[in-house]
Amino acid sequence: MIKSLKNKLADKEISIGSWITIGHPSVVEIMSTAGFDWLAIDIEHSSINIEKIRDLIITIKSCDIAALVRVGKNDDLIIKSVLDAGADGIIVPMVCSKEDAEKAVSNVYYPPRGKRGVGLSRAQGYGIAFDKYKKWLQSEVVIIAQIEHKYGVKNLEDIISVEGIDSIIIGPYDLSASLGIPGELNNPLLVDSINEIEKCCNKNDFPLGFHVIQTDHSLVNQKIQNNYKFIGFSLDFYFLGDMAPFQMQKNK
């Protein structure tokens, strides 16, 4: 039996996934057969709508990997919609405080644990499998807090103390922007902030994640060596964009 992403995170096992921003089933199908443990459909920085999300989730899960959605914001309507569409979990951007983390958890779970509204959609078997879904939700849904602001770093210990947060993932670009150095990934200010996050998670034995933007396997290996467990390896258009110019240069 394939171990669920929830259990891998709980057991501090490494999982590697990638990002989906091109809302075409063929692109997602190719990415789904590449050997990743999970794929995150990004609706914060893409034009993918809820109808496309549902179809992409079906494609991803047909390959027995976890389908996550990076939501646009920590909003109850957005979170409810993607989970009702069948997502295995969410990645919540800009989690900067304990209150943000608690809000994310509350938006995921039905009462009494949370405040999510009850709907009968694809996730609940269109009403036929609602009881089954309730059990699944309690034991398997994944909630990832994205740490991408200096206030998130400052409040990290409080954030990871919230029950229901399964892991955090560092967003290096927005974190650098919050420090006033957008895109300067080697700037000492950003490096120090990332080191601070690593120390906090390691001290608390909490699964640490990072989104490696570049299509360079060695950078993923570095994160593994540094005890990262939830690693996003680049994204769909980067894989395509990095390779196409290489081939054009090669053939000149």
C-alpha positions in Angstrom: 0.0 0.0 0.0 1.3 3.4 -0.9 2.0 5.6 2.1 -0.1 8.8 2.2 1.6 12.2 2.1 0.1 12.9 5.5 1.8 9.9 7.0 5.1 10.6 5.2 5.1 14.1 6.7 4.2 12.8 10.2 7.0 10.2 9.9 9.5 12.9 8.7 10.0 11.1 5.4 11.2 12.9 2.3 8.6 13.8 -0.3 9.3 15.6 -3.6 6.7 17.3 -5.7 6.4 20.1 -8.2 4.2 23.0 -9.2 1.5 23.2 -11.9 0.7 26.6 -13.4 -0.2 25.5 -17.0 -3.8 24.3 -16.8 -3.7 21.8 -19.6 -4.4 18.1 -18.8 -1.6 16.9 -21.1 1.0 19.0 -19.2 -0.3 17.7 -15.9 -0.4 14.1 -17.2 3.2 14.3 -18.2 4.2 15.8 -14.8 2.1 13.2 -13.0 4.1 10.4 -14.6 7.5 11.9 -13.7 7.9 10.2 -10.4 6.8 13.0 -8.0 5.1 12.3 -4.7 2.7 15.2 -5.1 1.8 18.0 -7.5 0.6 21.4 -6.4 -1.9 23.3 -8.6 -1.1 26.9 -8.2 -4.1 29.2 -8.3 -2.3 32.2 -6.7 -0.1 33.0 -9.7 -2.0 31.4 -12.6 -5.3 31.7 -14.5 -6.5 28.2 -13.5 -10.1 28.3 -12.5 -12.2 25.9 -10.3 -13.5 23.9 -13.3 -9.9 23.3 -14.5 -8.8 22.5 -10.9 -11.3 19.6 -10.7 -10.1 18.1 -14.0 -6.4 18.5 -13.1 -7.0 16.9 -9.7 -8.7 13.9 -11.4 -5.6 13.6 -13.7 -3.1 13.8 -10.9 -4.9 11.3 -8.6 -5.3 8.8 -11.4 -1.5 8.4 -11.2 -1.7 7.7 -7.5 0.1 10.8 -6.3 -1.3 13.5 -4.0 -3.0 16.5 -5.6 -2.5 19.7 -3.6 -3.7 23.2 -4.4 -1.8 26.4 -3.5 -4.7 28.6 -2.9 -4.8 32.3 -3.7 -5.2 33.3 -0.1 -6.3 32.1 3.3 -10.0 32.3 2.4 -12.8 30.0 3.5 -14.6 30.0 0.1 -11.5 29.3 -1.9 -10.3 26.5 0.4 -13.8 24.9 0.6 -14.1 25.0 -3.2 -10.8 23.2 -3.9 -11.3 20.6 -1.2 -14.8 19.9 -2.4 -13.3 19.4 -5.9 -11.2 16.6 -4.4 -7.8 18.1 -3.5 -5.8 16.1 -1.0 -4.6 19.2 0.7 -3.8 22.9 0.5 -0.7 25.1 0.5 -1.7 28.4 2.2 0.4 31.5 1.2 1.6 34.3 3.5 1.1 32.5 6.8 2.6 35.2 9.1 1.1 34.4 12.5 -0.4 31.8 14.7 -3.8 33.3 14.0 -3.2 32.8 10.2 -2.4 29.1 10.8 -5.4 28.6 13.0 -7.6 30.2 10.4 -6.3 27.9 7.7 -7.0 24.8 9.8 -10.5 26.1 10.6 -11.2 26.6 6.9 -10.3 23.0 6.2 -12.3 21.1 8.8 -16.0 20.8 9.4 -17.5 21.8 12.8 -16.8 21.3 15.6 -13.1 21.3 14.8 -13.4 24.0 12.1 -16.0 26.2 10.4 -16.0 24.8 6.8 -19.4 24.7 5.2 -20.7 21.3 4.2 -21.3 20.7 0.5 -21.9 17.6 -1.5 -19.5 17.6 -4.5 -16.9 15.4 -6.0 -14.9 14.9 -2.8 -17.9 13.6 -1.0 -18.9 11.3 -3.9 -21.7 13.7 -4.7 -23.3 12.9 -1.4 -23.0 9.1 -1.6 -19.7 8.9 0.3 -20.0 11.8 2.7 -19.4 9.7 5.8 -16.3 8.2 4.2 -15.0 11.6 3.3 -15.5 12.9 6.9 -13.3 10.1 8.1 -10.7 10.7 5.4 -10.7 14.5 6.2 -9.8 13.8 9.9 -6.9 11.5 9.1 -5.5 12.4 5.7 -6.0 16.0 4.6 -2.7 17.9 4.3 -2.3 21.6 5.3 1.0 23.3 4.4 1.8 26.8 5.7 3.9 28.8 3.3 6.5 30.9 5.1 7.3 33.8 2.7 7.3 36.9 4.9 9.7 38.2 7.5 6.8 38.2 10.0 6.2 34.5 9.3 9.9 33.9 10.2 9.5 35.9 13.4 6.4 34.0 14.5 7.4 30.6 13.2 7.5 28.8 16.5 3.9 29.8 17.2 2.8 28.8 13.6 4.2 25.3 13.8 2.6 24.8 17.2 -0.9 24.9 15.7 -2.4 21.4 15.5 -3.3 20.5 11.9 -0.4 22.2 10.2 1.5 19.3 8.7 4.6 21.1 7.3 5.8 24.5 6.3 7.3 25.4 2.9 9.6 28.4 2.4 8.7 30.7 -0.5 12.1 32.3 -1.3 11.0 35.0 -3.7 8.3 36.6 -1.6 10.5 36.2 1.5 13.2 38.1 -0.2 10.7 40.8 -1.2 9.5 41.2 2.4 13.1 41.8 3.3 13.5 44.5 0.7 15.7 42.5 -1.6 13.3 40.9 -4.2 14.8 38.0 -6.1 18.3 38.3 -4.5 18.4 34.7 -3.4 22.0 34.8 -2.3 21.7 37.9 -0.3 22.9 37.4 3.3 19.6 38.8 4.7 17.6 36.0 3.0 20.2 33.4 3.8 20.1 34.4 7.5 16.2 34.2 7.5 16.3 30.7 5.9 18.9 29.6 8.5 16.6 30.9 11.2 13.7 28.9 9.8 15.8 25.7 9.6 17.0 26.1 13.2 13.4 26.5 14.5 12.0 23.5 12.6 14.9 21.3 13.5 14.8 22.2 17.1 11.1 21.4 17.2 11.4 18.2 15.0 8.9 19.8 12.5 9.0 18.9 8.8 10.6 21.6 6.8 9.9 22.4 3.2 11.3 24.5 0.4 10.4 25.4 -3.1 13.5 25.0 -5.3 12.7 27.2 -8.3 15.6 26.2 -10.6 15.5 22.9 -12.6 18.8 21.8 -11.0 18.7 18.4 -9.2 21.8 19.2 -7.2 19.8 22.0 -5.4 17.2 19.4 -4.4 20.0 17.1 -3.1 21.3 20.0 -1.0 17.9 20.5 0.6 17.7 16.8 1.4 21.2 17.0 3.0 20.0 19.9 5.1 17.1 17.9 6.5 14.3 19.3 4.3 11.4 16.8 4.0 8.8 18.5 1.8 10.5 19.7 -1.4 8.9 21.4 -4.4 11.2 20.9 -7.4 10.7 23.7 -9.9 7.5 24.1 -11.9 6.0 23.1 -15.3 7.0 26.1 -17.4 10.5 26.2 -15.9 11.1 22.7 -17.0 10.0 23.6 -20.5 11.6 27.0 -20.6 15.0 25.8 -19.4 15.2 22.9 -21.9 13.9 24.6 -25.1 16.6 27.3 -25.3 19.2 24.6 -24.6 18.1 22.5 -27.5 18.0 25.6 -29.8 21.6 26.5 -28.8 22.7 22.9 -29.2 21.3 22.7 -32.7 22.8 26.0 -34.0 
